[in-house]
Amino acid sequence: MKRLVPFALLVLALAVGSACKKNPAATPSAPAPFPGSASSNRPSGSMTTPSGLSEVAPPPPIIPVDSSISAASLGDPMAAASVETINRDSPLQAVFFAYDSDSLDEIARSTMAYNADVMRKYATWVVTVEGHCDERGTAEYNLALGDRRAQAVKNYLVSLGIGAERMRTVSYGNEFPFATGHDETAWSKNRRAHFMLTAK
């Protein structure tokens, strides 16, 4: 009988070990999330990072700037100003002439090159080129001279690439002097082609 007891214990131990191999204990599962927690509300298709945090969404697409917007209209007070305001402090400079002349000297051509740059920048502007004379000469002669001066300026600007349709001409002769004196100082200021913005 004493011999059977150790043998029985050995058989029992082997039987228990075999049963454990056939039915291993299930590993504990993760606890279910509490109602209302972030885990319970997460869509089934969302991804998580190894730390358990939700994946960061990609940045929104960059919307390209409309290339049709002129640079001149961005932050340029001249582009938004009225015609009257621009004419009070016009960027277009007057062209001056010698006595009884409609010829363009070097200074006049340089001035018109500058004016051409302004008109290219503000490509919708339409201007009137006014021809003016000093008080000497008859009214009829000065009207004709003023017309030739205005036309000379327009033609030169056209040669610089400014469209003829953007410029009109008018002669005022000596009717509207810019300086009222009766000497060369005043006369030299009145022999001019003056620019007035008429549309933008």
C-alpha positions in Angstrom: 0.0 0.0 0.0 2.9 2.4 0.8 4.2 1.7 -2.7 1.0 2.6 -4.4 0.7 6.1 -2.9 3.8 7.6 -4.6 2.7 6.0 -7.8 -0.8 7.4 -7.6 0.6 10.9 -6.9 2.8 10.6 -10.0 -0.1 9.6 -12.2 -2.2 12.4 -10.8 0.5 15.0 -11.5 0.9 13.8 -15.1 -2.8 13.9 -15.7 -3.1 17.5 -14.4 -0.1 18.6 -16.6 -1.7 17.1 -19.7 -5.0 18.8 -19.0 -3.3 22.2 -18.8 -1.6 21.8 -22.2 -5.0 20.9 -23.8 -6.9 23.9 -22.2 -4.5 26.8 -21.6 -5.9 29.6 -19.6 -7.0 32.5 -21.8 -5.0 35.7 -21.6 -6.9 38.6 -20.0 -8.5 40.9 -22.6 -8.2 44.6 -22.5 -11.0 46.2 -20.5 -13.9 47.7 -22.5 -13.8 51.5 -22.7 -16.1 53.4 -20.5 -19.1 54.9 -22.2 -18.4 58.4 -23.5 -14.6 57.9 -23.5 -12.5 58.9 -26.5 -11.9 55.2 -27.3 -15.6 54.3 -27.4 -16.4 57.3 -29.7 -13.5 56.8 -32.1 -14.6 55.8 -35.6 -13.8 52.2 -36.5 -11.5 53.2 -39.4 -9.4 55.8 -37.5 -5.7 55.1 -36.9 -3.8 55.5 -33.7 -0.2 56.2 -33.1 1.8 53.8 -30.9 1.2 56.0 -27.9 -2.5 55.6 -28.3 -3.2 59.2 -29.5 -5.3 59.9 -32.6 -3.3 60.5 -35.7 -2.8 64.2 -36.6 -4.9 65.3 -39.6 -3.0 66.5 -42.7 -2.9 70.3 -43.2 -5.5 71.9 -45.5 -4.4 72.4 -49.2 -2.8 75.7 -50.1 -5.1 77.8 -52.3 -3.1 79.5 -55.1 -3.3 83.3 -55.4 -5.3 84.5 -58.4 -2.5 85.5 -60.9 -5.0 87.7 -62.8 -4.9 90.3 -59.9 -2.5 93.1 -60.9 0.3 93.8 -58.5 -0.4 97.5 -58.8 -3.8 96.9 -57.1 -2.2 95.3 -54.0 -1.4 97.9 -51.4 -1.1 100.7 -54.0 -3.1 103.8 -52.9 -2.8 105.2 -56.5 -4.7 102.2 -57.9 -7.7 102.9 -55.6 -7.6 106.7 -55.8 -10.2 108.7 -57.7 -9.4 110.5 -61.0 -9.7 113.8 -59.2 -7.3 112.8 -56.4 -4.7 111.5 -58.9 -4.8 114.7 -61.0 -4.2 116.8 -57.9 -0.9 115.0 -57.4 -0.3 113.2 -60.7 2.8 111.0 -61.2 2.7 112.0 -64.9 5.1 114.9 -65.5 4.7 117.9 -67.8 6.9 118.2 -70.9 8.4 121.7 -71.6 9.3 123.3 -74.9 11.5 126.1 -76.2 10.0 129.3 -77.5 7.9 128.9 -80.6 8.9 125.2 -80.9 7.2 121.8 -80.8 10.6 119.9 -80.8 11.4 117.4 -78.1 14.7 117.9 -76.5 16.6 115.4 -74.4 15.0 116.4 -71.2 11.5 116.1 -72.8 12.3 112.6 -74.1 13.6 111.5 -70.7 10.4 112.8 -69.1 8.2 110.9 -71.5 10.2 107.7 -70.9 9.3 108.1 -67.2 5.6 108.8 -68.1 5.6 105.7 -70.3 6.7 103.6 -67.4 3.8 105.0 -65.3 1.3 104.3 -68.0 2.6 100.7 -68.3 2.2 100.2 -64.6 -1.4 101.6 -64.7 -2.4 99.9 -67.9 -6.1 101.0 -67.8 -5.4 104.7 -67.5 -6.5 107.0 -70.4 -5.0 110.5 -70.4 -5.5 113.8 -72.2 -2.4 115.5 -73.4 -2.9 119.3 -73.2 -0.9 121.6 -75.4 -0.1 125.1 -73.8 1.8 128.2 -75.0 3.0 131.4 -73.4 1.1 134.7 -74.0 3.2 135.8 -76.9 1.7 135.4 -80.4 -1.9 135.5 -81.6 -4.6 133.3 -80.2 -4.9 131.4 -83.5 -1.2 130.8 -83.8 -0.9 129.6 -80.2 -3.8 127.2 -80.6 -2.1 125.6 -83.6 1.3 125.5 -81.7 -0.3 123.9 -78.7 -1.9 121.2 -80.9 1.5 120.4 -82.5 3.1 120.1 -79.0 0.4 117.8 -77.8 0.6 115.6 -80.9 4.5 115.5 -80.7 4.2 114.1 -77.1 1.5 111.6 -78.0 3.5 110.3 -81.0 6.6 109.9 -79.0 4.8 107.9 -76.3 3.3 105.7 -79.1 6.9 105.0 -80.2 7.7 103.9 -76.7 4.9 101.3 -76.9 1.9 103.2 -75.3 -1.3 102.6 -77.2 -2.6 105.6 -79.1 -6.1 104.8 -78.0 -5.1 105.6 -74.4 -4.2 109.2 -75.3 -6.3 112.2 -76.5 -5.0 115.6 -77.4 -6.3 119.1 -77.0 -4.8 122.6 -77.4 -5.5 125.5 -75.1 -3.0 127.9 -76.6 -2.3 130.6 -74.1 -5.8 130.5 -72.6 -4.9 128.8 -69.3 -1.4 129.8 -68.1 0.2 127.9 -65.2 2.2 131.0 -64.2 0.8 134.5 -64.5 3.9 136.6 -64.8 5.0 138.4 -67.9 8.7 137.4 -68.1 10.7 134.3 -69.2 10.4 132.7 -65.8 6.6 132.5 -66.2 6.6 131.9 -70.0 8.9 128.9 -69.7 6.4 127.2 -67.3 3.5 127.9 -69.8 5.2 126.3 -72.9 4.2 122.8 -72.0 2.3 119.6 -72.7 0.3 118.8 -69.6 -1.1 115.4 -68.7 -4.6 115.0 -67.2 -6.0 111.6 -66.3 -9.5 111.2 -67.8 -10.3 107.6 -67.1 -8.9 104.7 -65.2 
